[in-house]
Amino acid sequence: MASPNVRDGEWGETPHQDSGSGPAFIEAQHWIEQVTGRGFGDKDFRTGLENGILLCELLNAIKPGAVRKINRLPTPIAGLDNITLFLRACEELGLKGSQLFDPGDLQDMANRASVK
């Protein structure tokens, strides 16, 4: 589900683009919902994935047991842990690091501190 152009702004959030509003995001969201049987609710694409739970559930639906333990605590560190487990499992399934995203790509840009 990754794109080699993540850092070029095609899949990532850019200053002029709302995350999760394009047709590719909608298609990916519908696919994730169909495979996992879980919806995004009122969350947009990025927000629905930022805690890593849906990503881990998606991978487990595709390959049962790929992610052994999903951290369901509502904390940022739990989300980072889930995303790390998801990415590690993807690499174990044969994906290369260059085919995956960076965990920071799912962070809320509004909450990041700006360095000038």
Helices and strands as residue ranges (DSSP letters): G 6-8, H 23-36, H 45-49, H 53-62, H 76-92, G 97-99, G 103-106, G 109-111
